[in-house]
């Protein structure tokens, strides 16, 4: 009897120890994942800090040279007082001294220059609003008024000065193509908490877009024709509605089919339809005070029929955007001098034999990608005015999205079940690097309203789904299925976008809610 009791006790202790080991194994794994994430964040932050230090040093070196030249021309230079020097300033001073020693010119100490909002946000997206000196602007509500809330909005909403030319900064290229399908292990994204807020739209959501100079500010559009401007609060725990604007088209009162931010972050561009002579593009100027002045419609109407499916700004130095429509056309719009002056030019109208569903621009070359329902993908070289390459796949294409880090890599969404996403390298032309996707439980139809987004490091893709989940794909994983799926809403998910400034995913769904998902 005593032996039986001793055996039972030993088994219970063994089970308890096994359970404890499993628990502590999970704890160690989670801590390692957190450590890896914060280490990568630290490396990126240190790199951005070094970039900012070098830019400041170069700026001071240029200013010193200009001041000396002015003195040689008889211009009296303003005397500046030497400040106490921080560790960053000491590095910059040594950098400037080395440059000046080589040119045998005396060293001048110039006070630090406060950069523009868009410049600092691009080089250091984690900079808080309190650290940036920017002008403020008032954005009234959809029904106008001069309430105290509107005055608070004027203080809180910062956008760039009107008429200030943006400074174009070339991003750094990272070679990710060799990593595709090379891993047999999963690199999971851990979703810590999820919060849902009402979208404040009366009809189903259509699209979401992050501000290019502050990704904690975003807009949503819906079938009610309203565009809502949001601000992420409390490091992703919530979001507050800053403003609403009625952006319905002039004649048929259609909703925006797609929206895009101007690279300076002070204007929103919406596309509609070419049918019935209706407005094709509107510009919502966030610097305008009155609602009637904020939304303007461009006069030119280059698309000849059907819905305009997409609009995207090109990642080039000259500000321009591209639209693709159901009339098979791809139109390039160049910015002219003056407010809301844009000149459209048809890049091609006959390359596609069906609707152009998605357009995008490549970072390293003046090439416009277009993907069509005719199952064709074209790369059009704007500099020479002809197609650089073409490719036809086995299914209709619904969108195209370049990788944010590897400028040769791009993704195409297709209508093939369980192979909805295809990866291509622009250098390999017609070679498909990887095909992966998901199995839909609730529907057999593939909706063009379900879209994807790249993670800031270019390694992960999030996709919406006809089911209430967000699918996440790791391009390094050699399987054809999602590396993981997160149940995020009550109904279908249209899109989930990654923030770069904080570890957060923002999703929109046909349940009329916006999801905020903290990840690490």
BELUR-V456527 format. One record per backbone hydrogen bond with DSSP energy under -1.0 kcal/mol. NH is the residue of the N-H (numbers start at 0). CO is the residue of the C=O. E is the energy in kcal/mol with one decimal. If there is no record, write none. Layout:
NH&CO&E + NH&CO&E
This chain:
4&0&-2.2 + 5&1&-2.4 + 6&2&-2.2 + 7&3&-2.5 + 8&4&-2.5 + 9&5&-2.1 + 10&6&-2.3 + 11&7&-2.4 + 12&8&-2.4 + 13&9&-2.4 + 14&10&-2.8 + 15&11&-2.5 + 16&12&-2.5 + 17&13&-2.7 + 18&14&-2.6 + 19&15&-2.4 + 20&16&-2.7 + 21&17&-2.4 + 22&18&-2.3 + 23&19&-2.6 + 24&20&-2.3 + 25&21&-2.2 + 26&22&-2.1 + 27&23&-2.5 + 28&24&-2.5 + 29&25&-2.7 + 30&26&-2.3 + 31&27&-2.5 + 32&28&-2.3 + 33&29&-2.5 + 34&30&-2.7 + 35&31&-2.7 + 36&32&-2.4 + 37&33&-2.9 + 38&34&-2.1 + 39&35&-2.1 + 40&36&-2.3 + 41&37&-2.4 + 42&38&-2.5 + 43&39&-2.2 + 44&40&-2.5 + 45&41&-2.8 + 46&42&-2.0 + 47&43&-2.6 + 48&44&-2.3 + 49&45&-2.3 + 50&46&-2.4 + 51&47&-2.4 + 52&48&-2.4 + 53&49&-2.5 + 54&50&-2.4 + 55&51&-2.4 + 56&52&-2.3 + 57&53&-2.8 + 58&54&-2.6 + 59&55&-2.5 + 60&56&-2.4 + 61&57&-2.3 + 62&58&-2.3 + 63&59&-2.6 + 64&60&-1.9 + 65&61&-2.3 + 66&62&-2.6 + 67&63&-2.3 + 68&64&-2.1 + 69&65&-2.3 + 70&66&-1.9 + 71&67&-2.0 + 72&68&-1.4 + 73&70&-1.4 + 74&69&-2.8 + 89&85&-2.3 + 90&86&-1.7 + 91&87&-2.1 + 92&88&-2.8 + 93&89&-2.4 + 94&90&-2.2 + 95&91&-2.7 + 96&92&-2.8 + 97&93&-2.2 + 98&94&-1.8 + 99&95&-2.7 + 100&96&-2.7 + 101&97&-1.7 + 102&98&-1.3 + 104&99&-2.3 + 119&115&-2.1 + 120&116&-2.5 + 121&117&-1.7 + 122&118&-1.8 + 123&119&-2.7 + 126&123&-1.8 + 130&127&-1.2 + 131&128&-1.1 + 136&156&-2.2 + 143&140&-1.8 + 150&146&-1.6 + 151&147&-2.2 + 152&148&-2.4 + 153&149&-1.9 + 154&150&-1.3 + 155&151&-2.0 + 156&152&-2.7 + 163&160&-1.5 + 173&404&-2.4 + 178&175&-1.9 + 179&176&-1.5 + 180&474&-2.2 + 181&178&-1.7 + 182&475&-3.2 + 191&517&-2.3 + 194&515&-2.5 + 196&513&-2.2 + 198&511&-2.4 + 205&220&-3.6 + 206&220&-1.3 + 208&218&-2.0 + 210&216&-2.8 + 216&213&-1.9 + 217&229&-1.4 + 218&208&-2.4 + 219&227&-1.9 + 220&206&-2.1 + 222&203&-2.5 + 224&221&-1.8 + 226&244&-2.7 + 227&219&-2.5 + 228&242&-3.0 + 229&217&-3.3 + 230&239&-2.0 + 231&215&-3.4 + 232&237&-3.2 + 235&232&-1.3 + 236&233&-1.1 + 237&232&-1.6 + 239&230&-2.6 + 241&228&-2.7 + 242&228&-1.4 + 244&226&-1.9 + 246&224&-2.8 + 248&253&-2.2 + 256&270&-3.1 + 259&268&-2.1 + 261&266&-2.6 + 264&261&-2.6 + 267&283&-2.1 + 268&259&-3.0 + 269&281&-2.1 + 270&257&-2.0 + 271&279&-1.8 + 273&305&-2.9 + 277&274&-1.5 + 281&269&-2.1 + 282&295&-3.4 + 283&267&-3.1 + 284&293&-2.7 + 285&265&-2.4 + 287&284&-1.5 + 293&289&-1.2 + 294&290&-1.0 + 295&282&-2.3 + 297&280&-2.3 + 307&271&-2.5 + 308&323&-1.1 + 309&323&-1.6 + 311&321&-1.8 + 313&319&-2.4 + 315&313&-1.5 + 320&332&-1.9 + 321&311&-2.6 + 322&330&-2.3 + 323&309&-1.6 + 324&328&-1.9 + 325&306&-2.6 + 327&324&-1.2 + 329&347&-2.4 + 330&322&-2.6 + 331&344&-3.3 + 332&320&-3.3 + 333&342&-2.4 + 334&318&-1.6 + 335&340&-3.0 + 342&333&-2.8 + 344&331&-2.2 + 346&329&-2.4 + 347&329&-1.3 + 355&324&-2.6 + 356&370&-2.0 + 357&370&-1.8 + 359&368&-1.9 + 361&366&-2.5 + 366&364&-2.4 + 367&379&-2.7 + 368&359&-2.8 + 369&377&-2.1 + 370&357&-2.5 + 371&375&-2.2 + 372&354&-2.7 + 374&371&-1.3 + 376&390&-3.1 + 377&369&-2.4 + 378&388&-2.6 + 379&367&-2.8 + 380&385&-2.4 + 381&365&-2.8 + 384&380&-1.6 + 385&380&-1.2 + 387&378&-3.5 + 388&378&-1.4 + 390&376&-2.1 + 392&374&-2.5 + 396&371&-2.2 + 397&412&-2.9 + 400&410&-2.8 + 402&408&-2.8 + 408&405&-1.4 + 409&423&-2.4 + 410&400&-2.5 + 411&421&-2.4 + 412&398&-2.2 + 413&419&-3.5 + 414&395&-1.2 + 417&437&-1.5 + 418&415&-1.6 + 420&435&-2.9 + 421&411&-2.1 + 422&433&-2.6 + 423&409&-2.7 + 425&407&-3.2 + 427&424&-1.4 + 430&427&-1.1 + 432&422&-2.5 + 435&420&-2.4 + 436&479&-2.6 + 449&446&-1.0 + 450&493&-3.0 + 452&461&-1.9 + 454&459&-2.3 + 457&454&-2.1 + 460&472&-2.3 + 461&452&-2.7 + 462&470&-2.4 + 463&450&-1.8 + 464&492&-1.6 + 468&466&-1.6 + 469&485&-3.0 + 470&462&-2.2 + 471&483&-2.8 + 472&460&-2.8 + 474&458&-2.4 + 476&473&-1.6 + 477&182&-2.2 + 482&471&-1.7 + 483&471&-1.5 + 485&469&-2.8 + 487&467&-1.7 + 488&467&-1.5 + 492&464&-1.9 + 492&466&-1.1 + 493&507&-2.2 + 494&507&-1.1 + 496&505&-3.0 + 498&503&-2.3 + 503&501&-1.7 + 504&516&-2.4 + 505&496&-2.5 + 506&514&-2.3 + 507&494&-2.0 + 508&512&-1.1 + 509&491&-2.1 + 511&508&-1.3 + 513&196&-3.0 + 514&506&-2.4 + 515&194&-3.2 + 516&504&-2.9 + 517&192&-2.3 + 518&502&-1.5 + 519&189&-1.8
